[in-house]
Amino acid sequence: MARQIMVLGTGRFGSAIARELERIGNEVLAMDRDPRAVESIADHVTHALTADVTDQEILKGFGPQDFDAAVVAIGSEERSSIMATLILKRLGVRHVLSKAQNELHGEILSMVGADRVVYPERETGTRVAHSLLMPLVVTDYFDVGPGYGLAKLRATKMAGKTLEELDLRGSYGVTPLFLRRRDKVMMNPHREERLEEGDELTVAGRDDQLEKLEL
């Protein structure tokens, strides 16, 4: 299902996210204060606008609360990214993913409301784009080919249930590959394995199947 997503900041990282989100069928509103950056992304997204993304009144005019998610991918201006993140959460955006330059910047972004913080040196824009579409239970995503990926799930509501009870293959069409419990990793975990709080389960499937996970 197509989603509506705002991308604030269309530098190399932000434009990679915006392009990939649009490519896989979503509606993307890309915004940047640099007209040249906006011009370079305009043909690859639904809408591209030149705007000050740290101005609350400007952002409010686009109805951010009606978007499914927002990405704050502002470049090296840490203050601007913090302001944009704070404003988006104040305006009611359900899920805000923000780019951090370093650990301290990331901690501040989390403090002002970012639902997820990413570090460009660790994650590619394409990978972040796909992970943004996954349910909140998914903590990481790996693209393995067109339309297919691996998703890492956190055991929260799943804790206390066996893999047989969850029936991930029957219910969602995805296959459990690895179960990590603290320092122990189980490959192809047995269906009678009961999940514990803090477990991480890696599953494989089509992207559309992974996006429907509700656990």
N, C-alpha and C positions, 0 to 999 in steps of 0.2 A: 504494500500500500504506500502510495506517494505521501511524503511528509513535507511540511513547510519549515524551512530552516534558514535562520539569519546567520551570515558570516560577516563579522566585523574585523576588517583588516585583510587586505588582499595582496599581501606580499607573497613570497614563494610558498610558505607553509599554508597560509590561508587560501590562496588560489588553488593549491593542490587539493585541499579539502573541498572547496566549492565546486571545482570541476568534477571531482569523483562523485560527489553527492548528486549533482545534476545528471551525470552520465548514467547512473543507476536508477534514474527515474524520479528524483525528488525535485521540488520547487525551491530554488535557492535565491534569496535576496542577499546580494553582496554589497558591502558598503566600505568606503575608505575615504579619508580626507584628501588623498592624493589623486587628482583627476587622471594622471597617467596610469596609475594602478587600476583604477576603475575601467578605463578604456581597454586595458589589456585583458580584462576578464569578461567584459560586457557580452561578447559573442558566445560565451560558454555557460552562462547562467540565465535564469528566468528574468531577473531584474538586477541591474547594477547601478548604484547611485553614489555620487560624491557628497559626503556629509561628515560633520563632526560627530563621531560616535560616542563622545563623552558628554554630549549635550542632552540632558534628560528630556527636554521638551521636544527635541528633534526625534529622538528614539520613540517617545510616547506617541508621536504622530503616525508611526508605522504599525501601531497595535501589536507590540511584541508578545503580549499575553496570548495572542491567537496563534503564535508559532509553536511548533512541536519542540523546537530546541534552538539554541543559539550557540555559535562558536565565537569566542573572543580570541582572534589570532593576530592581535596588534604586535608590531615588531619590537623594537628595543625600548619603547616608551613604557616602562613599568607602571608609572602612575596612571597613564591613560588606560591601560588594560585593567587595572584595579578599579578605576572609576566606571568603566564600561560594564564590568562584571557586576559591581554593586548596583548600578542603575537597572540593568536587566532583571536582576532578582527582585528589586523593589517594584518593578513594573509587572511582575507576575510571570516571568518566563519559567516554565516548568523545569527545564534542564539546560544548564549553562556549562559548556566545556570551555576552559580557558587555557591559553598557552602561557607557560612560565619560562623565564630566562634562567632561573636558578632555584635552589631549594627554598631560600627565604622568600623570594617572590611567590613561589608556589604556596607556601604556608599562608601568606597574606591573602592570596586569591581564595583559598579555602575558607579563611576567616570571614571574608566578606560575602561568601555564599556560593562560590563555584561548586557545582556538583561533581565535577571531575577536572583535574589539573593534568595537563600533558606537557612533556618536555620534548621539543623538536629534535634534539640530538639523540633521543632514544626511540622516537616513533615517527614514521613517515606520514605525510598528509593523507595518503590513500588508506592506510591502515586505520587512522583516526576517523576518517569519514565512515568507514564500515562499522567501526565499533560504536559510533554515535547512534546508529540505528538499532543497536541491540538493546534488549531489555536491561533494566538496572541490575539484574542478577548476574549479568555478564561483566566480568572485570577486565577481560582482554580479548582481542580478536586477531586472528592471523589469516591473511588472504592466501589461499593455496591454489587458486585458479579462478577463471571467470565463473562467478556465481557460486563458488564453494569456499568454505573456510572452516577454521577451528575456533571454538569459543571456550573460554575458561569461565566456569561458573563458581560462585561462592555458595557454600552450603549454609543457608540461613533457614528458610522455610523447609528446605529439603532435609535438614538435620533430623535424624531419628527414623528416616525411611530407608528401605532397601532400594537398590537399583531396580529390582523386580517390581516393587510397589510403584516406583516412579514411572516405569515403562516408557522410557524416553524414545525408544525406537517406535513403539506402537502409537504413542500420543503425538510425537513431533517429527518422527522420521530421522532423528539424529542418533549417532552412535557414540557411546562412551569409550574413550580411548585410554585416558590416564586418570588416576585418582591420587592426589597428593595429600598426605596427612602428616603435617609437620615435616620431618626430614625423610619420610618414607614415600616412595612413589610406586604405585601399582599399575602395571600395564594390563589393559583389557580386564578391568576389575570384574569379579564374579557378580552375577545378578543378585546373590544373597548378601552382598556387602552392604552393611548399614552405615549410612553417612553420619559423620559427627560434625558438630559446630566447628567451623574453621577449615574444613576440608575444601580442596579445590578440585573440581571435576572438569576435565577437558573433553569436549565432545566435537564430533565432526558432522557436517551436513551441508545442505544447500543454504545459501544466505537467507532465502525466504523462510526456510524452516527454522533457522536459528533466531530470526527476528520474532518468531511467534512463541518463543519459550516463555512460559508463565509458571514460575516455580516459587 
